[in-house]
Each structure stands twice: as C-alpha cells, then as structure tokens.
Amino acid sequence: MKHRLAILTILFLLVCTACRVKPTAQETETLQAQTQETSAASATLPEGSSQTEGDQLTQTETPKPDSTAVLDGPWLVYPAPDGSGIHAFDVEEEVILEIALPEPVYTGDLIAGLSPNGQTLILRAGSPSNTDELALYQVDFPSGEVSKITPLLSITNQRAFINGDDEQARTTFLAVTRADGIAWSPDGHYFAFTAALDNRSSDLYVLNTATDHIGRLNGLYVQSASPFWAPQSNWLVTQELSSSEAETGWRSEFVEVISFPDYSNQYTLYVPSSLSQDEIFVGWINVQSFLSCTQLAEGYRTLRQVNVESIYVGLRFKNSFRDIAFDPESGYLALVLNDDDALQLNLMAGVYLLTPDSAAPQLQRAGDWHDLRWDPSGAFITSGSQGVFAFTPEGEGLVIRGESGLEISPNGNWMIGWGDGEDTSAGARLYQYPSGNLLQQITDQIITSVYWLSDSKTIFIQSEGALYRLAFPELNLVLIEGGFSDDDPIDFIWVE
C-alpha cells in the first residue's frame, strides 16, 4: 500500500510540473534576444568573468582582524578617512591596519615617500604649533610602527611661525611643506627633503639610508625646493624660490644641481624668467639631460632640455601651453594648446605630440582638453568636452564619449571609464582596450577615483565617500570603509 501511494505522489508532481503556464511567443522572443545580447558581450569579457548589472554592492564592512591573523601584506595604503593617519588594507586577510600619525598628514607624500624597493615609507606629518611635531616620519611594515626621523623646523622658526607676525617664518613653513618637497634617489640610497633646521629659510637635506646620517647640502637665503634625482642617482637638481605672495605665488630664482656622492660639483644650471612662479621638472630623457618648463600665472611656457654635465640649456618648445605629459620610454611629449596658445602658432586648439627629434607639434585631436597625463600602460590620457581621449606615442587614438575619467589596466587589456553624473554619465563602466568596446556597467554610483592593482584583476574604487574593492570574475563592489570626501581623490600606494 505504501509503495502504491509513493508512485501516485510522484505521478501527481510530474503532472503539476507539466501543467505550468508556458511563456508566450513574445516572451520567448524577448528571452532569446536577451540571451544573445548577454552572450555577445560575455564573449569579450576577461576569462571567467560574467555580465553583471550596475550597483552590485555587497554591503559588508571589512572584517576585523583575527587575533591569530598574520598581517604581512601586501597592502593597499591610503589616508585614513578622518585624517588621523594612514590605513593599510591587507588584501589577503581582508583587514585594515590603522597607523596613527600626528595631524595633519601630508598624504601627497605617499607616492613620493615610498622607497624604490617598496619596503620603506617616509612622509611628513604634524602641526607646527606643537614642539617638534611637524617632522619626517618612517612607517615600518608589517608592524605598522611609526618613528620620527627629524623635525622640519628649528625651534626658532617654529616660535616665529606661532607668533604669527613673521612673514619670513610663514614663507619658510610653506616651503618645507610644498607638495614636491621630498624625493628618493632611484637606487634607494638617499632620501632628499627640504627643512629649516639651520637657517631662517628652507634648505636642502639628504638622509643617507645606509648610515642614517642627515646632511645639509646648501644654506642660501632663498627657499630650497623640488629635489629631482637623475636616473643613476649621481645628480640632484633643485630650484630656489623667493617669497610666496598671495597674489603672485612663488618666484623661482634659479635652478641648480649637486653631484653625488661627493658633492664636488654644485652650480647653477639656468635662471628662469622673471615671471616664473615655479620651474616644473618634467622628466629625464637620458642619464644626463632632463626637461623642464616654466609655470606662469596663466599656464606654462618655455620647455627646456638641460644637460647637467655640460650645463647646456636648449629650447624644445618656446611658446605657451596649457598642459604637458612625458613618456620616459619613448621620449615623446604631449602638449595641450588652448585657443590663445594655438593662435600664436597659427594652429587650432587641441592635444599635440612632440617627437624627440622634432620641434614641430603634431595634432592628435582638436578641441578643448585638460588634465593631460602619461599612463604607465603606454598611453597619454586627457579629458574634455568630447569625453576621454587616450592615444599612444605612435599616434593611435581612442575616444570614449560620455566619460570624464579613464584608467587603463596595467596589462593594457581593459579600461574603466567613469563620469560625474552632471556633464558626463554617472557610474563606472568596463571597456576593452584598445578597441573601446563597452563590456559592462559596473555601477551607477558617482565615482571619484579608480586604482588598478598590478595583477589587472583587482580594482579599488572611491565612490560617494566610500572605498570599494572589485575583482574578476564577478566585479561586484565590496565595501572596505566609508567616511571619505566625495570631491578629493584618494592617494593610493601598493606595498608588498
């Protein structure tokens, strides 16, 4: 009896399944079309990834450290959202190491302060109102311990600054906290920085990492700034600045060079224009020659090629321009000319290439462009009213319309484009590079910055005051932490 009852039950279930309502012809056609569209897009996605809808957000906070977890990295390091220090996100354990530093932290030092071998981080932090607090600090990994290397202001300069009525002290403070105030030598043997420990003005100092000795290299009445190392670590270029007026900014007085390791040669390379507010060191074209240009109130001018050994200064581009970027491998330069810049040369506004052996700019795309930069993936990238334009030194170009930002993966296969939701489309999208094919919408949230890891499989996105991680194949947004600014892009570094 029980056996017959079981058979009847199975037959009943099969009949019920067969009686389910079948899709209409229209529903069938819609389903087939959706399947074909998804299959076509997925055919060009990275291996193992899948087409997903936007805003695939996993609302989970980063787990707290387990008492037995070994936090030995690698880490994504970035400023703490409340400004109290820096955070190191261990990508294997998926926990955050909180590293306290005196406020304010000069977070722009994260990139310049990471040693060439990626093992030591030196940055500036602290208030000049607290005795000896404004200083260079070293962060050790994996312990996260912080040690102070040296103050940046002498007690005399600090007291004069706190009193508030000493213009020289104010200018000196601004000089020792400039964004370009620190630099590692390429061989990692020296760390150059500016400080005011022996003078009323900023001087150039160098830390020898082998001996921990700190030496002052000059002691002039003007403000030393912008340490810039040669590729073989045998020359150090700097500039000297005078007053920093609210109306006119800095005044660049001269550019000089010092030889290493014996300091036997120290001399002036050139004297900038009387209107120079800053000399911008663009990059080294070989072991003895670098490129620099003059920053004026309205833009840039006078691109020079300077040989530090022969003290020869030549002109590469004498006219004005809005922006510049340099590819150190090919030696190619990209320039943005606005309407006024282009008119001086009987050209049209746009972005141009300048080859190493020519002074004649070659138009890549006409229009109004800005935020020009060189991307290590092998392309120049600039933004404008037409969208985002990426082009190679060979002249191959790609325009992604409707985007205001673009980051190419390190392996050069993928791109993430994003917009601000006002002049451009909101959200972030994955594209194929260099074809520009749209692969999928990642999110509809407003994006502030994007950072690819070197494996080209993991991406970090700053969006609407929070930091997220994405990874192939799912490309879902996983929350790491919130509390960030919506407007200021986060400075990221990768520490092994």
N, C-alpha and C positions, 0 to 999 in steps of 0.2 A: 504493500500500500504506500509506504513512504517513497519507494522507488518511482511508482507511477506519479505521485504528487510532484516530485522533483522534475520529472520530464515535462509535466504540464506547465510548471512555472517557467522553465526555460523557453518553451514554445510561446508563452504569453509575452515574455520580454522581447523575443525576436519579432513578433507581430507588432508590438508597440514601436520598436525602432523603425520598422519598415513603414509605419503609418505617419512618420514625421512629415511636416509640410516641406515639399521640395521648393528650392529657390525659383523665382520667376525667371523668364528669359532675360529681362532687363538686368536683374540682379546678377545673373550668371555672366552677362557681358561685362558688367562693372567689375566683378571679381576677377575675370580674366585680364581686363585692362590693367587693374592694379597689380596683378601678379607679374605681367610683362614689364610694367614700369619699374617695379622693385628689382626684377631680375636684371634689367638693363643697367640700372645704377649699381647694383651689387657686383656686377661683372668687373667694374673698375675700382672697387674698394680694395684696401690692403687685405692680404690673405688672412682669413679668419674673422674679418670684421663684418658687421651687418648694418643694414639701413635702419636708422632709428628716428623717432620723432624728436622735435626740439624739446628743450626743458626736461630732459630725462635726469632729474635731480634726485639723488639719494640723500635724504635729509638725516644724515647721521653725523654726529660730531666725531672728530678724530679720537680714537681710543686713548685712554690714559695709560701711561707706562706701567707695564707689569713689573713687579718687584724683582723678577728673575730675568727680565729682558736685558739684553746686551745692546746698548745704543752705540753702535760703532759705524753708523752711516751705511751708505752715502746719504748726504743731507741736501735738501733744498734750504738755503739760508736766505732770510729776508727780514725786514724790520718788524718788530712787534707792533701789532695794530694800535696799542695805546702809547707807543713811543718810549717805553720803559727799557728797551734793549733790543736784542735780535732773537729771532726764533729759528731753530734748525729742525726741519721736518725729516725724520728718519724714514725713508721711503720703504725700507724693508720691514721694520717693526711698526710702521704707520703711527708713530707717536711724535710729539713735539718736545724738543729740548729747549727750555726757556733760559736765555742767557742775559743776565741783568747787566746793564751799563748805566753810568750816570747820564742824566738827561741834560741837554738834547744829544741824541746820537746823530752824527753826520753820516746818514745812511748812503749818501752818494759815494762814500769811501768803500762800500762793499766790493765793487768791481775792481777798482784800482788797488785796494788793500789786500786782495787775495794773492798770495805768492805764486810765482810761475809753476811751482810743483803742486799747487793746490792744497798745501798742508798747513799754511800759516795765514791767519787773517789779522791785519793791523788796521785800525781805524780810529778816528777822532771822536771824542765824546766829552761831555761835561760842560758845566756853566762857568764862565769867567768870574762869577760872583762868589764862588766857593774856592777857598785857597787850594791851589794846585790841582783842581778837579779837571779843568779843561786840559786834556792830555792825549797822548797816543796810548792806545790800549791794544794788547795782544790777546786773542782768543785762541785757546787750545782745544783741539778736538782729539778724542771723543769726550773728554771730561767736561768741556764747557767752561773750564776755569778761565778767569779774566785776570790779567796782570797789567799794571801800568808801566809803560816804558819810560816816559818822560813828560813833564808838563810842557805846554806850548807857550806860556807867558811867564816871564820873570815876575817876582813879587812886585817890583817897581812898576812894571807895565800893568799888572793886574790892579794895583791900587789906583793908578791913574785912570784906568778904564772905569772902575767902580765909582769914582768921584764924579764922573760924567761930564766934566768941563774941559777935558783934554782931547782936542781934535786928533792929535798925533796918536794917542792911545786907541781911539776909536778906529782910525785907519789901520793901525797895526793889527788890531783884533780882526778886522775884516780880511786883512791879508793872510793871516795864519789859518783862517777858516774858509778860504776860497775852495771851490769845488775841485780845482786842479792842483791842490797843494801837496799831494803825496804820489810816489811812483816807485815801483820795484824795478831794479835792474833786470834785464831779461835772463841773466844767469842766476838770479836769486841771491846773489852775494851781498848786495847793498839795497838799502831802503832809504830813499831821499824824501825829505819833508821840509816844510818851512816852519819856523818858530821864532820867537822873540825872547831869547833867554839871556843874551849878552848885550843887546842893543835896544834902542827905543823903536827900531824898525824890525821888520821881518828879515831874517837871514836864512841862508840855505844850509841844512844839516844833512848828514848821511850816517845811518846806522850800519855798521859792519856786522852782519849776522853771524859771522864766524867767531868774532871776538866780543860781541855786544858793546863795542866802543862806538860812541857818538861823537862825531867831529863836525865843527863849523867850517864851512868852505868859503864863506865870504862874510863881510861885515860892513856893508855900504849904508849910506844914509837913506837910500830908497828901499822899497819893499821887494824882496826876492819872491818870485812866484813861478809856477808852472814847470817843475822839473820834468825833463823829457829825455829819456835814455836812448842812446844809439843801440842798434841790434846786437853788437858784440860787447856791450856794457863798458866800452872804453871811452865814451864821451857822454857828458851830461850837459844838456842845453837848458838854459833858464832865461827868464826875462826879468827886468827890473821895472817896477811901477812906482809912480808918484801918487799924489793924492787921489782919493776916491770921493769925488763930489756927487751930491745927489742929482745935480742937473747934467753933468757931463760924464760921470763914471770915472774909471781909472784912466790914467795917462801912461802909456808904455814908453819908457825912456830909451832902453836899448836891450838887445839880445846878446847873450854871451855864452861861452862854452868852457867847460873844465874837463881836462883829460884824467883818466883813471888807469891804474890805481895810484899813481904817484902825484897827481895834481900839478905836474910840472908845467902844463900849458893852461893858461886861463886868459882869455882875451875876448874882446867884443867882436861879434860877427857882423852886425849891422845896426843902424839907428833907424827906427821906424819913422813914419810920417808924424808930423806934429799933431795930427788929428787922431792918431791911433789910440783907441781905448783898450786894446788888447791885441797881442800877437797870438794867432791860433796856429799851433803846431799840427799840421795835417797828417804827416806820416813820413817814414823813411823810404826812399826809393832804392837805396843800397846802403852799404855799411858806413859810408861817409857823407852822404847827401840826404837832406830832408826837405820837405815842403812846408812853407808857412804862408799865412796871409794876414792882412791887417783888418781888424774889426773896427768899423766906424759906427757912428750913431745910427746910420740908415742902412747898414749892411756890411758887406765885405768887399775888399779891393786888394789889388797887388799881390798876386800869387807868385811867390819866390821859390827858387831852388837854391839851397845853400849847402856848400861843401865845407865841412868843419875843419878839414885838414889843410886845404889850400886857401881857406877863407874867401872863397869865390861866391858871389851872390848874383844869380841870374834871374831874369823875369820870365815866367811861364805864361802869365796872363795878367796884363796890367790894368784892365778895366774892372768895373764893379760887377758884383753878382750877389744873388740872394742867399745861396746855399752851396755847399761843396761836400763831396764824398770821395774816398780814395780806396782803390783796390790794391793792397800791398803786393799781391802776387803778380798781377799783370802790369802794374804801374799806371793803369788808366785812371783818369779823373772824371767825375761827373759834376756838372755845374747847372744851377738853376738861374736863368735870367728872367727878371720881370720886365714889364714894358719899358721902363726907363733904361734899364741895363741894356736891353736888346737894341733900343733905338740908337744908342751910341755906336753900335757896330753895324747898323743897317740890317739887323736880324729881327726875327719875330720872337716873342716871349715863349719860353719852353725849357726843356731839360736837354742838355748837350753832353756829348762825350769829348774828352780831350785825350788824345793818344800820347804816349811817352815821347814820340819823335815829331810832334806837330803842335803848333800854337793856334791852329785853326779849329774852333769848336764845331762839332758835327751834331746837327739837330737829331734828337731821338724821338721827341714828341712835343708838339706845340701845345701851349696852354699855360694856365696858372698853377704852378706846382710848389710844394713846400715839404718840410721835414724829410729832406733827402738823406739817405744813409746807405752805407755798404753793408750787405748781409753776408756773413761767412759762408752761406750756402752757395754763393757765386753770382749774386745779382745785386744791382743797385735797386733801391725801392724808394718811391716818392708818392705823396698823396696830393690830390687836388679835386677840383670840381668834377672831373671826369671819372673819379674813382681812385684806384690804386694802380700805379704803373711799376712793373718790375722789368728790368732789362739787363742783359749781360754785357760785358766788355766787347763781345763780338757783335753786339748790336741787335740781338734777338730780344724782342719785347713782348710783353703781355699786359693787357689792361683788364682789371677786374672792376666792373662798374658797380656802383651802389655800396662800395666798401670804403671805409676811411682808414683801416689798418690792415696789415698783412704780415704774417710770419711764415717763412718757409722752413720746412723740417730740415735738420742737419744733413740728411741723406739726399735732399733735393727731390723727393718724390711727391710730397704733399704740401699743402698750404692751408692755413686757417685765416680767413678774412672775417672782419667784423665791422660793425657800424655803430653810430652813436644814437640812432633812433630819431634824429632830427633831420640833418642834411643827408644822411645815409641810412641804410636798412639796419634795424636793430638786430642784435643777436650775433651768433658766430656760425660760420659755415666751413665745411671741409671741401677743399678743391684738390684736383690732381695738378701736379706741376711737371712739365711746363705747359700742358695743354690748356689748363684753366677750366676743365670740366668740373661742374658742381657735382659733388658726390652725395652730400647730405647736409641737412640743417642740424647743427649740434645743439643750439639753444636759442631761445628768443630773448634772453636776458641782455641788458645793456653791458657791453664789455669795456673794460678799462685797459687791460694788458694781457698778453699771451706769452708763454715761455715754453719752448720745446726742450725736452731732455735730449742728450746726445744719442740715445738709442732710437730716436724718431718714432717711438711708440707711446711715450708718456708726455702729456701736456698739462701745464698748470695755467689756470685762467683766473684772472681777477675780475669779478663781476658784482656790481651792486653792493659793494662794501664787504665782499667775502672772497675767500680764496678756495678754489676747487681743483681737483685732480681728475684727469681723464686718461684712459688707457685703451689701446686697441685690445680686443676687437669690439667691445661694447660701446666705448666712447660716451659713457654716462658720466654726468657731473657728480662727483663725490665731495661733499663739503669737508674742508680741512679746518678752517676757522673764519670768523667774521670780525667786524669792527674796524675795517679799513676804510680809507677815504674813497669816495666814489670818483674823485677827479684826478688824484695823483697816482700815476703808475708805480707799482712796487718795483724796487730794485732787487733782482734775484741773482744769487750765485750758486754754483754747484760745487760741493765739497766732497771729495771721495773719502 
